[in-house]
Amino acid sequence: MALARSGRHDLEALLRTRQLDRTLTTALPPPEAADADAVAPTGAHTLDAQLGGGFPRGQLSEIVGRRSSGRTSLLLRMLAEATSRGELVALVDVLDTFDVASAVAAGVVLDRLLWVRGHAVSNPGLCRDLNTRAVEQAVKAFTLILQAGHFGLAAFDVAEAPLDAIRRLPFTTWLRLQRIVEGSRTACVLVGEQSMARSSAGLTLQLDAPRARFDAHLLNGLASSARVVRARARFQEHVCVPVSTACAGN
């Protein structure tokens, strides 16, 4: 056992010497108290309390869940919260599914939003390479955004894109994005159906299917259950995240 600990210590020392220690979690300091420079609040107070204030800045994090799990509602809420603070935000919309009317209704200030519209084919038939190229182009656009900086929140929405196109991306894609965003004030969030990658100090928020809430037999909202996975602290928690719905009449 002592020999194993010694070998691990030597390996970690070698990785640090060659500046390859960014994936190590054993020597990470404990999470610090949340502040505006460390986290980006989501605007959902119950969730922010569980996250220590919000999503970590300078890290690669994820919001994952199936369709109708509330992932888009949470993303819109984060964009609205960031723009209300006067921050610039960026969204790479891989499938071009971003709904401007819903964003405005959620409180997103469009003048502070950079929207990069992509295009992936849901049913490409024999031309699945079209999807691969579309996802690759979206990654390149996201890379340029992170390199430019100046964004409080940068989101890469690949939800609903064919999973095989995402899986064909090399894993080094996410390592490269993490190296770019590390040390910045940008909260980098990947949005998808399944987990893709996160940094050693980032987190994955897994949203489950929502439950309908009724008042006098009328739908008055949805409540989703979220599983928070934090790599640094190595724990899991269950949090109830309220997702409101509204119907506007003429």
C-alpha positions in Angstrom: 0.0 0.0 0.0 2.8 2.4 0.9 4.5 1.6 -2.4 1.3 2.3 -4.3 0.9 5.7 -2.6 4.5 6.5 -3.4 4.0 5.6 -7.0 0.9 7.8 -7.3 2.8 10.7 -5.7 5.6 10.4 -8.2 3.2 10.2 -11.1 1.3 13.3 -9.9 4.6 15.2 -9.4 5.6 14.3 -13.0 2.3 15.5 -14.4 2.6 18.8 -12.6 6.2 19.3 -13.8 5.0 18.9 -17.4 1.9 21.0 -16.7 -0.4 18.0 -17.4 -2.1 18.0 -14.0 -5.4 19.7 -14.9 -7.3 16.4 -14.7 -6.1 15.5 -11.2 -8.7 15.7 -8.5 -6.7 14.3 -5.5 -4.9 17.5 -4.8 -7.7 20.0 -5.5 -8.4 22.5 -2.7 -11.9 22.4 -1.2 -14.5 24.6 -2.9 -14.3 28.2 -1.8 -17.2 30.4 -0.7 -19.3 31.5 -3.7 -18.8 35.0 -5.1 -19.5 36.8 -8.4 -16.1 36.0 -9.7 -16.3 32.3 -8.9 -19.8 31.2 -9.9 -22.6 32.2 -12.3 -26.0 32.0 -10.6 -28.7 30.2 -12.5 -31.5 32.4 -11.0 -33.2 29.3 -9.5 -32.5 30.0 -5.8 -33.1 26.4 -4.6 -30.7 25.1 -7.2 -28.1 27.8 -6.6 -28.1 27.0 -2.9 -27.2 23.4 -3.7 -24.5 24.4 -6.2 -22.8 26.8 -3.8 -24.1 29.8 -5.7 -24.3 28.6 -9.3 -22.2 27.1 -12.0 -18.4 27.5 -11.6 -16.7 30.0 -13.9 -13.6 29.0 -15.7 -14.8 25.3 -15.9 -16.6 23.1 -18.3 -20.0 22.0 -16.9 -23.0 20.2 -18.3 -26.8 20.3 -18.2 -28.1 16.9 -19.5 -31.5 15.4 -19.7 -34.1 13.9 -22.1 -36.6 16.0 -24.1 -39.0 17.9 -21.8 -36.8 17.4 -18.8 -36.4 21.2 -18.3 -33.0 21.6 -19.8 -34.0 24.4 -22.2 -36.0 26.2 -19.5 -33.0 26.1 -17.2 -30.7 27.3 -20.0 -33.0 30.3 -20.8 -33.2 31.1 -17.1 -29.4 31.2 -16.9 -29.1 33.4 -20.0 -31.8 35.7 -18.5 -30.0 35.9 -15.2 -26.6 36.7 -16.8 -27.9 39.3 -19.1 -29.9 41.0 -16.2 -26.5 41.4 -14.5 -25.2 43.2 -17.6 -23.0 40.3 -18.8 -22.6 39.3 -22.4 -23.6 35.7 -23.1 -23.1 33.4 -26.1 -25.1 30.5 -27.4 -24.0 28.1 -30.1 -27.3 26.6 -31.2 -26.2 23.4 -33.0 -29.6 22.4 -34.3 -31.0 26.0 -34.7 -33.8 25.3 -32.2 -33.5 28.5 -30.1 -36.9 30.2 -29.8 -36.5 34.0 -29.6 -40.0 34.6 -28.3 -39.5 32.1 -25.4 -36.2 33.7 -24.6 -37.7 37.2 -24.4 -40.5 35.8 -22.2 -37.9 34.3 -19.9 -36.2 37.7 -19.6 -33.2 37.3 -21.8 -31.8 40.7 -23.0 -31.2 39.9 -26.7 -28.9 42.9 -27.1 -26.4 41.1 -24.8 -26.7 37.7 -26.6 -24.5 36.4 -29.3 -26.5 33.7 -31.1 -24.6 31.3 -33.4 -27.1 29.3 -35.5 -26.0 25.9 -36.7 -27.7 23.3 -38.8 -27.7 19.5 -38.2 -29.9 17.1 -40.2 -32.2 15.0 -37.9 -32.7 12.3 -40.4 -29.8 12.5 -42.9 -30.3 9.0 -44.3 -27.1 7.8 -45.8 -25.4 11.2 -45.4 -24.7 11.1 -41.7 -21.4 12.8 -42.5 -23.5 16.0 -42.8 -24.3 15.9 -39.2 -20.6 15.2 -38.2 -19.5 18.2 -40.2 -22.2 20.4 -38.7 -21.3 19.5 -35.2 -17.6 20.0 -35.9 -18.3 23.5 -37.3 -20.3 24.3 -34.2 -17.4 23.2 -32.0 -15.1 25.5 -34.0 -17.5 28.4 -33.5 -17.6 27.7 -29.8 -13.8 27.5 -29.6 -13.6 31.0 -31.2 -16.1 32.3 -28.7 -14.2 31.0 -25.7 -10.9 32.3 -27.1 -12.4 35.7 -27.5 -13.5 35.9 -23.9 -15.6 38.7 -22.4 -18.6 36.4 -22.0 -20.1 35.7 -18.5 -21.8 32.6 -19.9 -21.1 30.5 -23.0 -23.5 27.7 -23.8 -23.1 24.9 -26.4 -26.6 23.5 -27.0 -26.3 20.1 -28.8 -29.5 18.7 -27.5 -31.6 16.7 -30.0 -28.6 16.4 -32.3 -27.9 12.8 -33.4 -25.9 11.0 -30.7 -23.6 9.3 -33.2 -22.4 12.7 -34.5 -21.5 13.7 -31.0 -19.8 10.5 -30.2 -17.6 10.8 -33.3 -16.0 13.9 -31.9 -12.5 13.1 -30.4 -12.4 13.3 -26.6 -9.6 15.8 -26.9 -12.3 18.2 -28.1 -13.5 18.7 -24.5 -10.0 18.8 -23.1 -9.1 21.6 -25.5 -12.2 23.6 -24.6 -11.4 23.2 -20.9 -7.8 24.5 -21.4 -9.2 27.6 -23.2 -11.8 28.5 -20.6 -9.7 27.7 -17.5 -8.9 30.7 -15.4 -11.5 32.9 -17.1 -14.7 34.4 -15.8 -16.7 32.5 -18.3 -19.1 29.8 -17.1 -19.0 27.2 -19.9 -22.0 24.9 -20.1 -22.7 22.0 -22.5 -26.4 21.2 -23.0 -27.3 17.7 -24.3 -29.2 14.5 -23.8 -26.3 12.6 -22.4 -23.1 13.5 -20.5 -20.3 14.5 -22.8 -17.5 15.9 -20.7 -16.7 18.2 -17.8 -13.6 19.5 -16.2 -12.2 18.3 -12.8 -13.9 21.2 -11.0 -16.9 21.5 -13.2 -20.2 19.7 -12.6 -22.9 17.8 -14.3 -26.6 18.5 -13.7 -28.8 15.6 -14.6 -32.4 16.5 -15.1 -35.1 13.8 -14.8 -38.5 13.7 -16.3 -40.7 16.5 -14.9 -43.8 16.0 -12.8 -47.0 17.9 -13.6 -48.6 20.0 -10.8 -52.3 20.7 -11.0 -54.5 23.2 -9.3 -58.3 22.4 -9.5 -57.5 20.0 -12.3 -55.6 22.7 -14.3 -51.9 22.5 -15.0 -50.1 25.2 -13.1 -46.5 24.2 -13.4 -43.8 21.5 -13.7 -41.3 20.3 -11.2 -38.2 18.4 -12.2 -35.8 16.4 -10.1 -32.1 17.1 -10.6 -29.1 15.0 -9.7 -26.1 17.2 -9.1 -22.7 15.5 -9.6 -19.7 17.6 -8.5 -16.3 16.1 -9.4 -14.2 18.1 -6.9 -16.3 17.3 -3.8 -17.1 13.8 -5.1 -20.7 13.7 -3.9 -24.2 13.5 -5.4 -27.3 15.3 -4.3 -31.0 15.3 -5.3 -32.6 18.7 -5.7 -36.1 19.8 -6.8 -35.9 22.4 -9.5 -39.1 24.3 -10.2 -39.8 24.9 -13.9 -42.7 27.3 -14.5 -45.0 27.2 -17.5 -47.3 30.0 -18.8 -50.0 30.2 -21.4 -50.7 33.6 -23.0 -54.1 34.2 -24.5 -55.1 36.6 -27.2 
